[in-house]
Amino acid sequence: MAIDKARPGNRLFDICGVVEHHVVANGFSIVREYVGHGIGTKLHEEPQIPNYVDRKNENPRLKEGMVLAIEPMVNAGRPETKVLKDRWTAVSRDGSFSAHFEHCVAVTSNGPWVLTRP
């Protein structure tokens, strides 16, 4: 599970790689236009957290105290998306089913702490 990789000393790609492997191995595609992010004094902070490994991106080491929004968007068809006329709703461009969810996870010395878990 990707969340389990949110531990001090691991790298960002440890999380991204698990998401990518799981999604692709189950026959789905990963939307690349939208990524997760760090959370701090602002809602959207570095690092950006793609749901795939892209060697062009930075691969920082995770540190205790970081809070990460891990939020893959997965399509049943092709990975491309479009935004509807409301300028908010993102859907798959090919009309296939799509899902998006988010967990905010704190990196702690005791392991990942899922802040969005009820």
C-alpha positions in Angstrom: 0.0 0.0 0.0 1.3 3.4 -1.0 0.4 5.0 2.4 2.6 2.6 4.2 5.6 4.0 2.3 5.1 7.5 4.0 7.9 6.9 6.5 10.9 9.0 7.4 13.9 8.1 5.2 11.8 6.7 2.3 11.7 8.7 -0.9 8.7 10.3 -2.7 9.0 7.7 -5.5 8.4 4.9 -3.0 4.9 6.2 -2.7 4.4 7.1 -6.4 5.8 3.7 -7.6 3.3 1.7 -5.5 0.4 3.7 -6.8 1.5 3.3 -10.4 2.2 -0.4 -10.1 -1.2 -1.1 -8.4 -3.2 0.9 -10.9 -1.5 -0.4 -14.0 -1.4 -4.0 -12.8 -5.2 -3.8 -12.4 -5.8 -2.6 -15.9 -6.5 1.1 -15.2 -4.7 4.3 -16.2 -3.3 7.1 -14.1 -4.3 10.6 -14.8 -1.2 12.7 -15.0 -2.7 16.2 -15.0 -3.5 16.1 -11.3 -1.1 15.2 -8.5 -1.0 15.1 -4.8 0.9 17.7 -2.8 2.4 18.6 0.5 0.3 20.4 3.1 1.6 22.9 5.6 0.7 26.6 6.2 -0.8 26.5 2.7 -3.1 23.9 1.3 -0.9 23.2 -1.7 2.8 23.0 -1.0 5.8 21.1 -2.3 6.5 18.4 -2.9 4.2 17.6 -5.7 3.2 13.9 -5.5 2.5 12.4 -8.9 0.9 9.0 -8.9 3.6 7.6 -11.2 7.4 7.7 -11.2 8.7 10.4 -13.5 12.5 10.6 -13.3 12.3 14.3 -14.5 10.6 15.1 -11.1 12.5 15.5 -7.8 12.6 12.5 -5.5 13.0 14.0 -2.1 13.6 12.0 1.0 10.6 12.0 3.4 11.1 13.6 6.7 9.2 13.3 10.0 6.6 16.0 10.3 5.8 16.2 6.6 2.1 16.0 5.7 1.2 14.7 2.3 -2.0 14.7 0.3 -1.9 11.4 -1.6 -4.7 11.7 -4.2 -4.6 9.5 -7.3 -7.2 9.9 -10.1 -7.7 6.7 -12.0 -9.5 6.1 -15.2 -10.9 2.8 -16.5 -10.0 3.9 -20.1 -7.4 6.3 -21.3 -5.7 8.7 -18.9 -6.7 12.0 -20.5 -9.2 14.2 -18.8 -11.3 17.3 -19.6 -12.9 19.9 -17.3 -16.6 20.5 -17.7 -18.3 23.9 -18.3 -18.5 24.4 -14.5 -14.7 24.8 -14.6 -14.4 22.4 -11.7 -15.5 18.9 -12.5 -12.8 16.8 -14.2 -13.9 13.7 -16.1 -12.2 11.2 -18.4 -11.9 12.6 -22.0 -13.0 9.2 -23.4 -16.1 8.9 -21.2 -14.8 5.9 -19.2 -15.4 5.6 -15.5 -13.1 7.5 -13.3 -12.3 7.7 -9.6 -10.5 10.2 -7.5 -9.8 10.1 -3.7 -7.5 11.7 -1.2 -5.9 10.8 2.1 -3.8 13.3 4.0 -0.9 11.4 5.7 1.5 12.6 8.3 5.0 11.2 8.2 5.9 10.1 11.8 8.6 8.1 13.5 5.8 5.6 14.4 4.8 5.2 10.8 2.2 6.9 8.6 -0.7 8.6 10.4 -3.7 8.9 8.1 -5.3 12.2 9.2 -8.4 11.7 7.0 -9.3 8.3 8.3 -12.6 8.4 10.4 
